[in-house]
Amino acid sequence: MFTKTVRLAVIAAMLGGAPIPALASDLGAAIVGGIIGGAIMNGAGQQRKRTYRSTTSSATRQMHAQSQVALNYFGFNAGSADGVMGSRSRAAVSNYQVFMGWPGTGHLQTMERDLLIGSYNRAQVGGPEVVKAMQRDPQGVRGLLLTWRDERMGINGQRRGGGYAGLPIEVSDAVDEIADSSEPSAEQLLQRTGFIQLADLNNDGRNDYVIDTAVTGSNFWCGQSQCAVLVFASQPDGYRRNDFRYQRNPQLTNTASPTMFQCHQSSCAMKDPLAEGGTQMVAAPAPAPAPTPAQPPVVSAAAPAPAPASGLMALPMAAPAPADQPSLASYCSKVNLLTSSNGGFVTAAAMSDPDLALSEQFCLTRTYAIARGEDMLKAVQGLSITQVEQQCDAFGPALAPFVAALKDSEAAQVLQQVQKFVLSANMTVEQLQSTGAICLYTGYRRDKLDVALGAALLLTGAGQQPYAELVGHHLGQGFGAEASMERARGWYQQALSALDGGAAPVFAPNQPERIELVRAALNVGDKAQGGNAPQQTSLPSFLLK
């Protein structure tokens, strides 16, 4: 019945739409995402709804609902946040308690509830700590619970688990350091072939790590005559970093290889086949090369290397390499840092910068999309995360015409064409919605903005119009589409109208004031449009050690 109702509503909304370049009528030919959606819906179909009669007070139900929201956020499936602690919610409480190292009674003690809800509220504020935990902690967002539990108990200075994808913390810190002076985000760098290579260089039976900066595209780390390479050799209490620089060939095609290095315990040496001096020795971790204070020259491939300074040769600066698409993950890290330093999110009453307010909401909705998709992915049976990502990657080319149309077409026109696309798909609306939510998560998690924006469009066209806010954020900030606040307003209005009409919020459902903040930011932006825009200027770049 729900599917039929949505389809009738979609057909009624499509009348009068101007055409946008057509695609294959069968969405299943473009993506195999129906497998994802079907797996979720089949699993959901096996669960029967139960109706509970409860005599608990409204205050108690509200407290239970808050606990259910927090449990769901941290990946303990409590079902609907209806304030009724049924068997599923009790099981979620028990799983939470066991995860935290407490007895799994299924009934929250006051301290346990306070930590759960307090951690949820703290996670919503965001900030660098939350972003790092979600990206690097092996437990994902759940790791925040353990971190903040230890903080309450006065257990400080301890690092749990590893870094990115299980990497040692020393290696992960180096990845962050390189990403700070490169356009790609840390997650993007980790996906590049040859960036990190593993080998047992000191013959102790443990993996050692070689980070080659040749694939970063950063002129600071890799110029046209030399590239930095970082070697991490295992030692009893972790890993020791050894820094080297190897010569580039005129074609700039050579890269670092583990065969170039020999390590004795944690001290390593490099034999560069292109270097005249033979072997480089590293007795202690070397600091990263500092940029010269003068205006950096452009060095050709045949230019001689600069003279050594203080025993270290500075990396030459080269002509800019082609830039990757902007990293939304890196952008949100900066926004979260501003939010944290400002003491929390911008409010409608205190708003003076509508751009910052909308940027904060963009990153908040991205966090919610990641958390929701990650939770839904657990319901997918028989597919690995890699297989899911491969299916979702087809969202880019499948929905590219609609993304391209965002530049010149009104929101209503693009939405009508996406709805036609939805109707032509050989999938149910529920399958499309489930698949869209999972692919939205994989797109944001990997910083593949074509996948994320395509999934947001699909979700909006499949009847979940509050997701139109995400399309507005992408257009307003210029991530995955050409920036146009004029076009973005139409998508913001689609989401606001749907919420005003009673649609269930999909982002921060317990924060109704957030919608008024978005509305106020758009209104302030309208009033400020007549002013002079600030002139952009290039800023110097310094790397502090």
Helices and strands as residue ranges (DSSP letters): H 2-13, H 27-30, H 34-45, H 58-73, H 87-99, H 110-125, H 128-136, G 140-142, H 143-152, G 164-166, H 169-180, H 186-190, E 196-199, E 208-212, G 213-215, E 226-235, E 238-247, G 258-260, E 261-264, E 267-271, E 279-281, H 328-341, H 354-377, H 385-392, H 395-405, H 411-424, H 429-445, H 449-461, G 465-467, H 468-477, H 485-500, H 513-528
